[in-house]
Amino acid sequence: MLNNASILITGGTGSFGHTFVPMTLAKYNPRRLVIFSRDEMKQWEMAKLYGNDERVRFFIGDVRDKDRLSRALDGIDYVVHAAATKIVPTAEYNPFECVKTNVLGAMNLIDACIDRKVKRVVALSTDKASSPANLYGATKLASDKLFVAGNSYAASRGTLFAVVRYGNVMGSRGSVIPFFLSLCKQDALPITDARMTRFMITLEQGVELVWHAFDDMVGGEIYVKRIPSMKVTDIACAVAPEARHEIIGIRPGEKLHEQMIGYEDAPHTYEYTDYYKILPAIHQWSADPVRINGGKKVSPDFTYRSDNNPDWMTIDTLRVWIDQNRDKIDKI
């Protein structure tokens, strides 16, 4: 599907973009892959990685600017929406800015993609959008709803929208693994709560889920990858086995456990080998056989949380992953 296509990724200089771009270039050989973001320095640094590869283009712009988006989308077939204000404390202290990027930016992109007759759009979501407890999660829930409803909004224009949702990305910038690594020579590691659990996914798995969404989507689906969980205390033990744990308390807006599918979504959720699919409640789309595509409906009381997950990553498995990816951690 993506072979010889023109693809644009918003927020393309972030962790996801740094993995999506080389993997997509290698697997699909697109005609053009446009990195759209507002940080010229990050674009300049990223451009060095691709030398004279004429397939890779860079476009300075902000999802808050609809006119600039429209210009960037000229001739684009597929869009990955990765741009977001996503650091929980930053969003709590800068709520207006978070809403402008995560909600108004989503509206701008939906409108611009429809106007430009883009074929398919996949927006990246987060576990925090399921039963949100902080502003970041609330804005991403609103964004998810906008992209789902965008399929009826597009009418006869032919643009399709879907969402991909996943949790803690292993080794990404600002996440728990590089944070613990930066402190591993100290006597103690700060732990917010000894009961805390997190989902564990690699960026490569996230990219593969986006590819699958592009191929499978009919419009309005939320794809949730089936991935293992870990206790935060076990993550700390994998990074620094000898360090003691200093309990510091949960930060404002932080959840004890990650959740990607809540009770409210269970009536519209279907299970597959490697993922779940939440179908839209609107227009009876959740009963559409084409969208269901062989999935098995989950139980009415189903939830998918990092604490009730049947699949758990061991300390040794994480330790091996860290050793194999040490050169990329906090750079991806």
GUDOVEX-335049 format. One line per field, with one value per residue (C-alpha): residue number from 0; residue in one letter; x, y, z. Coordinates in pm, 1 decimal. Layout:
seq <- [NUM,...]
type <- [A,...]
c1 <- [X,...]
c2 <- [Y,...]
c3 <- [Z,...]
This chain:
seq <- [0,1,2,3,4,5,6,7,8,9,10,11,12,13,14,15,16,17,18,19,20,21,22,23,24,25,26,27,28,29,30,31,32,33,34,35,36,37,38,39,40,41,42,43,44,45,46,47,48,49,50,51,52,53,54,55,56,57,58,59,60,61,62,63,64,65,66,67,68,69,70,71,72,73,74,75,76,77,78,79,80,81,82,83,84,85,86,87,88,89,90,91,92,93,94,95,96,97,98,99,100,101,102,103,104,105,106,107,108,109,110,111,112,113,114,115,116,117,118,119,120,121,122,123,124,125,126,127,128,129,130,131,132,133,134,135,136,137,138,139,140,141,142,143,144,145,146,147,148,149,150,151,152,153,154,155,156,157,158,159,160,161,162,163,164,165,166,167,168,169,170,171,172,173,174,175,176,177,178,179,180,181,182,183,184,185,186,187,188,189,190,191,192,193,194,195,196,197,198,199,200,201,202,203,204,205,206,207,208,209,210,211,212,213,214,215,216,217,218,219,220,221,222,223,224,225,226,227,228,229,230,231,232,233,234,235,236,237,238,239,240,241,242,243,244,245,246,247,248,249,250,251,252,253,254,255,256,257,258,259,260,261,262,263,264,265,266,267,268,269,270,271,272,273,274,275,276,277,278,279,280,281,282,283,284,285,286,287,288,289,290,291,292,293,294,295,296,297,298,299,300,301,302,303,304,305,306,307,308,309,310,311,312,313,314,315,316,317,318,319,320,321,322,323,324,325,326,327,328,329,330,331]
type <- [M,L,N,N,A,S,I,L,I,T,G,G,T,G,S,F,G,H,T,F,V,P,M,T,L,A,K,Y,N,P,R,R,L,V,I,F,S,R,D,E,M,K,Q,W,E,M,A,K,L,Y,G,N,D,E,R,V,R,F,F,I,G,D,V,R,D,K,D,R,L,S,R,A,L,D,G,I,D,Y,V,V,H,A,A,A,T,K,I,V,P,T,A,E,Y,N,P,F,E,C,V,K,T,N,V,L,G,A,M,N,L,I,D,A,C,I,D,R,K,V,K,R,V,V,A,L,S,T,D,K,A,S,S,P,A,N,L,Y,G,A,T,K,L,A,S,D,K,L,F,V,A,G,N,S,Y,A,A,S,R,G,T,L,F,A,V,V,R,Y,G,N,V,M,G,S,R,G,S,V,I,P,F,F,L,S,L,C,K,Q,D,A,L,P,I,T,D,A,R,M,T,R,F,M,I,T,L,E,Q,G,V,E,L,V,W,H,A,F,D,D,M,V,G,G,E,I,Y,V,K,R,I,P,S,M,K,V,T,D,I,A,C,A,V,A,P,E,A,R,H,E,I,I,G,I,R,P,G,E,K,L,H,E,Q,M,I,G,Y,E,D,A,P,H,T,Y,E,Y,T,D,Y,Y,K,I,L,P,A,I,H,Q,W,S,A,D,P,V,R,I,N,G,G,K,K,V,S,P,D,F,T,Y,R,S,D,N,N,P,D,W,M,T,I,D,T,L,R,V,W,I,D,Q,N,R,D,K,I,D,K,I]
c1 <- [0.0,277.3,497.1,568.1,329.2,372.0,363.3,369.2,436.4,352.1,589.1,824.3,1145.4,1026.4,1096.6,835.1,947.8,1309.9,1197.1,909.5,1112.8,1402.3,1174.9,925.6,1198.0,1345.3,1020.9,804.4,1031.3,783.6,810.0,825.3,835.6,777.6,880.7,656.6,756.0,821.0,1177.0,1432.6,1729.9,1580.7,1507.4,1863.0,2004.8,1767.9,1847.3,2211.3,2099.6,1961.8,2227.1,2113.5,1813.6,1567.3,1272.5,1308.2,1180.0,1156.1,881.6,881.5,532.4,296.3,-29.3,-182.0,-140.5,-405.5,-281.3,69.4,-69.4,-267.7,44.6,244.5,-28.9,-25.2,3.4,20.1,-145.7,-98.9,-49.9,79.9,-14.4,251.4,264.2,152.4,222.7,268.7,466.9,206.5,340.3,403.7,42.7,-86.2,100.7,43.5,-314.1,-399.2,-92.7,-173.2,-528.3,-406.0,-174.2,-359.4,-719.9,-713.8,-417.9,-617.2,-911.0,-681.3,-526.5,-863.1,-994.5,-675.9,-657.7,-1018.4,-966.2,-648.4,-816.1,-554.7,-635.5,-570.2,-466.6,-344.4,-325.2,-109.7,-286.6,-186.8,-301.9,-373.1,-667.6,-855.0,-1042.3,-811.8,-683.7,-480.3,-511.3,-282.7,-503.6,-820.5,-692.3,-588.0,-930.3,-1083.1,-837.7,-928.6,-1298.8,-1230.2,-1041.1,-1308.1,-1587.3,-1377.1,-1482.8,-1843.1,-1726.9,-1526.8,-1848.1,-1777.2,-1421.0,-1282.9,-1040.7,-1027.6,-912.9,-801.8,-615.2,-332.0,-304.5,-12.3,156.4,508.0,764.0,1078.7,1384.7,1219.4,1337.2,1216.1,1077.5,1150.8,1432.1,1670.9,1574.0,1677.2,1993.2,2096.8,2076.0,2199.8,2533.1,2351.9,2257.9,1883.2,1631.7,1314.4,996.6,661.9,469.3,583.0,252.9,288.4,281.3,341.9,287.5,608.2,628.4,917.0,901.0,944.0,623.2,449.3,555.2,434.3,94.8,66.4,146.6,-121.3,-373.9,-310.9,-369.3,-667.1,-866.3,-1215.7,-1244.8,-1290.9,-1098.5,-874.8,-600.3,-445.2,-132.9,-121.9,200.6,352.9,347.6,611.8,616.7,813.2,1013.2,1114.3,1220.2,1440.1,1589.0,1667.7,1854.2,2029.4,2001.7,2193.6,2013.7,1756.7,1415.6,1312.4,933.5,856.6,481.1,274.6,312.9,15.5,-188.9,-0.3,-185.6,-95.0,-161.3,-187.1,-516.8,-572.9,-928.2,-1188.7,-1524.1,-1705.6,-1524.8,-1581.6,-1914.6,-1736.5,-1401.1,-1280.8,-983.8,-726.1,-401.5,-170.0,-401.5,-744.9,-967.2,-1213.4,-1481.8,-1686.4,-2009.0,-2155.1,-2354.5,-2366.2,-2013.1,-1919.6,-2155.1,-2012.8,-1875.6,-1618.9,-1475.1,-1494.8,-1305.2,-1301.8,-1242.8,-1380.1,-1587.6,-1443.6,-1650.3,-1881.8,-1668.4,-1337.1,-1065.1,-706.4,-482.8,-117.1,-205.4,-459.2,-255.5,-189.3,143.2,439.5,796.0,1067.7,1359.2,1604.2,1418.0,1432.8,1799.6,1879.8,1681.7,1870.7,2207.6,2106.6,1970.9,2193.9,2323.6,1967.3,1812.8,1717.4,1804.1,1492.9]
c2 <- [0.0,246.8,146.9,447.1,658.2,1008.0,1000.3,1283.7,1246.8,1532.1,1569.1,1364.0,1457.4,1289.9,940.7,774.4,954.6,850.4,487.3,514.4,690.5,440.7,137.2,267.9,367.5,17.5,-182.3,18.1,251.9,543.8,806.4,1083.2,1087.9,1432.4,1515.1,1797.3,1963.7,2304.6,2253.5,2354.4,2229.0,1880.4,1876.9,1984.2,1707.8,1447.2,1548.1,1449.1,1088.2,1066.5,1248.0,1291.4,1056.5,1243.2,1054.5,1231.5,1588.6,1832.2,2086.7,2343.8,2395.4,2363.1,2166.3,2479.2,2649.1,2508.7,2698.0,2561.6,2210.2,2246.8,2347.3,2056.0,1805.0,1889.1,1556.3,1348.9,1004.5,892.5,1077.9,967.9,1216.9,1201.8,1569.4,1630.3,1806.9,1491.8,1546.6,1516.7,1786.9,2024.5,1986.0,2041.8,2370.8,2486.5,2373.2,2629.8,2529.7,2158.7,2211.4,2419.9,2144.0,1826.5,1930.7,2228.7,2076.0,1755.2,1956.2,2142.3,1820.7,1652.1,1949.2,1985.1,1611.1,1609.9,1923.0,1778.6,1438.2,1243.9,872.0,751.6,903.6,721.2,925.2,813.6,797.7,698.7,483.9,811.2,874.3,582.0,710.9,1015.5,1142.6,1435.9,1708.8,1536.5,1227.3,1437.2,1618.0,1291.0,1141.8,1444.3,1397.8,1029.1,1117.3,1379.7,1136.7,867.5,1114.4,1251.1,949.5,1068.9,1430.1,1340.5,1228.5,1159.7,1295.2,945.4,1027.2,756.4,808.1,556.9,568.5,361.2,349.2,217.8,275.7,330.2,317.9,141.2,365.5,669.8,1015.4,1122.1,777.7,569.0,346.5,629.9,815.7,519.6,467.9,828.2,757.5,398.0,488.3,638.8,441.6,484.7,514.5,723.2,513.2,691.6,389.7,30.0,-99.1,94.2,-100.6,-1.3,-152.1,-216.1,-165.2,-99.4,174.1,-91.1,-258.4,79.9,134.3,-211.6,-139.8,181.2,-12.2,-265.0,12.2,161.7,-178.4,-292.0,26.1,86.4,406.7,490.2,201.9,237.6,-26.8,-138.2,-355.6,-658.1,-607.4,-718.2,-529.0,-469.9,-340.3,-16.5,-174.8,-455.9,-199.9,-40.5,-380.9,-450.2,-119.6,-109.5,-438.4,-311.1,22.5,62.2,207.1,541.9,590.8,953.8,948.2,978.5,1302.0,1524.6,1363.4,1031.7,696.5,395.9,163.6,227.8,152.2,123.8,-16.0,68.0,-83.2,172.7,50.5,-321.5,-343.4,-220.6,-403.1,-708.1,-934.8,-1053.0,-1248.2,-951.4,-660.5,-535.0,-314.2,-63.9,9.5,331.4,343.7,589.4,487.4,121.3,84.2,-148.4,-411.3,-376.4,-718.2,-550.1,-354.1,-656.2,-864.2,-1192.5,-1048.3,-1205.7,-977.0,-931.4,-992.4,-711.0,-646.3,-646.9,-391.8,-384.9,-245.2,-292.1,-456.2,-711.9,-802.4,-1179.8,-1111.0,-992.9,-905.6,-1047.4,-855.1,-1067.9,-999.7,-625.8,-647.3,-820.0,-555.7,-273.6,-431.8,-470.5,-116.4,85.8,302.4,406.9,460.2,824.5,906.5,751.3]
c3 <- [0.0,88.5,-204.6,-428.2,-216.0,-74.2,307.2,560.9,933.4,1168.8,1461.2,1249.5,1431.6,1753.7,1883.4,1663.7,1348.6,1400.6,1384.9,1136.7,867.4,822.5,864.0,606.0,359.7,381.1,363.5,122.9,-77.5,-84.0,-354.1,-94.2,286.3,435.1,791.5,915.0,1243.3,1396.7,1526.3,1263.9,1467.4,1505.4,1131.9,1052.8,1274.1,1130.4,772.6,830.3,872.2,518.4,317.8,-40.6,-21.5,-243.4,-98.5,237.6,257.5,548.4,596.3,877.9,1015.3,1310.0,1326.7,1479.8,1141.1,906.0,600.1,643.1,686.2,366.2,176.0,320.2,228.2,-141.4,-325.4,-4.7,-2.3,360.1,689.7,1029.7,1300.8,1573.6,1674.6,2033.5,2359.4,2564.3,2886.2,3162.2,3402.5,3109.4,2997.3,3352.3,3384.5,3024.4,2955.1,2685.3,2482.9,2520.3,2393.1,2098.0,1977.5,2071.4,2002.4,1766.7,1582.6,1530.1,1393.6,1156.3,1028.0,973.3,775.6,572.0,490.4,371.5,162.3,8.7,-49.4,144.4,123.1,477.7,810.8,1122.2,1443.2,1736.0,2070.0,2423.3,2713.2,2894.9,2660.6,2821.2,3130.6,3142.5,3476.5,3341.4,3080.2,2830.9,2841.3,2814.2,2504.7,2342.4,2414.9,2242.9,1955.3,1922.1,1908.7,1641.1,1419.5,1458.0,1371.8,1086.6,880.3,864.9,835.6,523.1,347.0,-21.0,-17.9,46.6,330.3,599.3,959.3,1224.9,1556.4,1705.0,2085.0,2289.5,2624.7,2758.7,2475.5,2588.0,2583.7,2428.8,2527.3,2870.8,2961.2,3269.5,3135.3,3032.8,3351.9,3567.1,3357.8,3424.0,3798.5,3805.8,3973.1,4269.9,4580.6,4529.9,4247.9,4296.2,4272.3,4274.7,4407.3,4457.5,4312.2,3983.0,3654.5,3294.1,2948.4,2751.1,2374.2,2138.6,1877.7,1610.2,1730.5,1721.9,1361.1,1259.9,1419.2,1215.7,897.2,988.8,1053.5,709.3,551.1,762.2,831.3,699.3,901.8,1271.2,1429.2,1735.2,1723.9,2054.3,2047.2,2280.1,2475.4,2809.1,3139.2,3405.7,3759.0,3783.9,4066.6,3827.2,3565.7,3832.3,3922.2,3556.1,3524.8,3863.8,4057.5,4359.3,4404.4,4678.8,4599.7,4744.8,4738.4,4646.7,4573.5,4256.2,4059.1,3967.5,3690.0,3704.0,3707.5,3919.3,3623.1,3250.9,3078.9,2705.6,2695.8,2960.0,3053.7,2838.4,2526.4,2590.0,2400.1,2086.4,2124.0,1930.2,1993.9,1738.8,1764.8,1820.6,1895.3,1996.4,1786.2,1935.4,1678.1,1668.2,1867.7,1614.7,1304.3,1421.1,1283.9,1572.1,1421.7,1069.4,954.0,729.2,1022.7,1255.4,996.3,1187.1,1534.5,1851.8,2073.1,2424.6,2739.6,2857.5,3168.0,2977.4,3049.5,2927.1,3200.3,3281.2,3616.3,3483.3,3175.3,3143.3,2966.4,3178.5,3080.3,3305.2,3451.8,3250.3,2923.8,2981.9,3078.0,2747.1,2555.7,2730.5,2647.6,2281.3,2248.1,2480.2,2194.0,2100.0,2443.5,2509.7,2147.1,1993.0]
